[in-house]
């Protein structure tokens, strides 16, 4: 029994002073100041001298190309009808006042017919008034006849001018009305939709 107790005491004395790992960890912490990255990390690293310069940074992000709303014009027709011709394509460079499309309309045809009839009536009334005015200077016709002819002429002229303004408001130009006055209706079959400002279509 004595031997067994001695053996047990001897084992306790050998187990108690086991503390060297703590001392090793302290020394390793205080001396670990050098970083040794792997080869893969070293391949991605680069060094440069310190200096004042602009930092170039590339940012990749999704985006959307939109039109400048200040340069966008919405084109609508002033009369009902059917598009017969398109003069430009998407992306074409256009100028202010350039025709974009031609629109055929029954309403326009009727107004052109009224315009031509009104012009013919105004021309006849003007000729009759000028003739009566000349006869009045020769005292061949009474003053009443001259007043009637003047009134008829002014009435037909006002009706003709009113229809003319309607056609101009629908988009016809002065040159196209001149062609109408000359009897050429081929170039004024359809009213054009014109661009109010220059830019891409």
C-alpha positions in Angstrom: 0.0 0.0 0.0 2.8 2.4 0.7 4.2 1.8 -2.8 0.9 2.5 -4.4 0.6 5.9 -2.5 4.1 6.9 -3.5 3.4 6.1 -7.0 0.3 8.2 -6.9 2.1 11.2 -5.4 4.8 10.9 -7.9 2.2 11.2 -10.7 0.7 14.4 -9.3 4.0 16.1 -9.1 4.7 15.4 -12.8 1.2 16.6 -14.0 1.1 19.9 -12.1 3.8 22.0 -13.8 2.5 21.5 -17.4 2.4 25.2 -18.6 4.9 25.6 -21.4 2.3 25.9 -24.2 1.1 29.3 -22.8 4.6 30.6 -22.8 5.1 29.5 -26.4 1.9 31.1 -27.5 2.9 34.4 -26.0 6.2 34.4 -27.7 4.6 33.4 -31.0 2.1 36.3 -30.7 4.7 38.9 -30.0 7.0 37.8 -32.7 4.4 37.3 -35.5 4.8 40.6 -37.4 5.9 39.4 -40.9 3.1 38.5 -43.3 3.9 35.9 -45.8 1.0 35.7 -48.4 0.6 32.8 -50.7 1.8 32.9 -54.2 -1.7 33.3 -55.6 -2.2 36.4 -53.5 1.3 37.8 -54.4 0.4 37.5 -58.1 -2.5 39.9 -57.6 -0.6 42.5 -55.6 1.2 45.5 -57.0 3.0 48.3 -55.4 3.5 52.0 -56.4 5.2 55.0 -55.1 3.0 57.4 -53.0 2.0 60.5 -54.9 -0.9 62.9 -55.5 -3.0 61.8 -58.5 -6.6 61.2 -59.6 -8.0 57.9 -58.6 -9.3 56.1 -61.7 -12.3 54.0 -60.8 -14.4 52.1 -63.3 -17.9 51.4 -62.2 -20.0 49.0 -64.2 -23.7 49.4 -63.7 -26.9 48.8 -65.8 -28.4 51.9 -67.5 -31.0 53.1 -69.9 -30.6 55.6 -72.8 -33.5 58.0 -72.8 -34.5 61.0 -74.9 -34.1 64.5 -73.7 -37.7 65.5 -72.8 -36.9 69.1 -73.6 -36.1 68.2 -77.2 -39.1 65.9 -77.8 -42.0 67.0 -80.0 -45.3 65.1 -80.2 -46.7 65.2 -83.7 -50.5 64.9 -84.1 -52.7 65.5 -87.1 -55.2 68.4 -86.9 -57.7 66.5 -88.9 -58.9 62.9 -89.0 -57.6 60.8 -91.8 -55.4 57.9 -93.0 -51.6 58.1 -93.3 -50.8 57.7 -97.0 -47.1 58.4 -97.1 -44.3 58.5 -94.5 -41.4 60.7 -95.7 -38.8 59.9 -92.9 -37.7 56.9 -91.0 -36.7 56.4 -87.4 -33.3 57.9 -86.7 -33.3 60.3 -89.7 -32.1 63.8 -89.2 -34.9 66.3 -89.9 -35.3 70.1 -90.0 -38.0 72.4 -88.6 -40.9 72.5 -91.0 -39.9 69.4 -92.9 -42.9 67.1 -93.8 -42.9 63.9 -91.9 -46.0 62.2 -93.2 -49.0 62.8 -95.6 -52.5 62.2 -94.3 -55.4 61.8 -96.6 -58.8 63.0 -95.3 -62.3 63.3 -96.7 -62.7 66.4 -94.6 -59.7 67.9 -96.3 -61.1 67.0 -99.8 -64.4 68.7 -99.0 -62.6 71.8 -97.7 -60.4 72.0 -100.8 -63.6 71.8 -103.0 -65.2 74.6 -100.9 -62.0 76.6 -101.3 -61.9 76.3 -105.1 -65.6 77.2 -105.4 -65.2 80.1 -103.0 -62.2 81.4 -105.0 -64.1 81.2 -108.3 -67.1 83.0 -106.7 -64.8 85.7 -105.3 -63.1 86.2 -108.7 -66.5 86.5 -110.5 -67.8 88.9 -107.8 -64.6 91.0 -108.1 -64.8 91.3 -111.8 -68.5 92.2 -111.6 -67.7 94.9 -109.0 -64.9 96.3 -111.1 -67.0 96.5 -114.2 -69.9 98.1 -112.3 -67.5 100.6 -110.7 -66.3 101.6 -114.1 -69.8 102.0 -115.4 -70.7 104.1 -112.4 -67.9 106.5 -113.2 -69.5 107.0 -116.6 -72.9 107.4 -114.9 -74.3 104.4 -116.8 -75.5 102.5 -113.7 -77.1 103.9 -110.5 -75.3 104.2 -107.2 -77.4 101.4 -105.7 -76.1 98.9 -108.3 -72.6 99.7 -107.3 -73.3 99.3 -103.6 -74.9 95.8 -104.2 -72.0 94.7 -106.3 -69.5 95.8 -103.6 -71.4 94.0 -100.9 -71.6 90.8 -102.9 -67.9 91.0 -103.6 -66.9 91.6 -100.0 -69.1 88.7 -98.9 -67.7 86.2 -101.3 -64.1 87.4 -100.5 -64.7 87.0 -96.8 -66.0 83.4 -97.3 -63.0 82.6 -99.5 -60.5 84.0 -96.9 -62.2 82.0 -94.1 -61.8 78.7 -96.0 -58.2 79.7 -96.8 -57.4 80.2 -93.1 -58.9 76.8 -92.4 -56.6 75.1 -94.9 -53.6 76.9 -93.4 -54.5 75.8 -89.9 -54.7 72.2 -91.2 -51.1 72.3 -92.2 -51.1 73.4 -95.8 -48.4 75.9 -96.8 -48.8 79.1 -98.8 -47.0 77.5 -101.8 -49.5 74.6 -101.7 -52.4 77.0 -101.7 -50.8 78.8 -104.7 -50.7 75.4 -106.5 -54.4 75.0 -105.6 -55.1 78.5 -107.0 -53.4 77.4 -110.2 -55.6 74.2 -110.4 -52.8 71.7 -109.5 -54.3 69.4 -106.9 -51.9 66.5 -107.3 -49.4 67.9 -104.7 -52.1 68.8 -102.2 -54.0 65.5 -102.1 -52.9 64.9 -98.5 -52.1 67.3 -95.7 -48.5 67.0 -94.4 -47.5 66.6 -90.7 -44.6 68.9 -90.2 -41.9 68.9 -87.5 -42.0 71.9 -85.1 -38.3 71.7 -84.2 -35.1 70.2 -85.6 -33.5 67.0 -84.4 -33.6 63.2 -84.9 -36.9 61.6 -85.8 
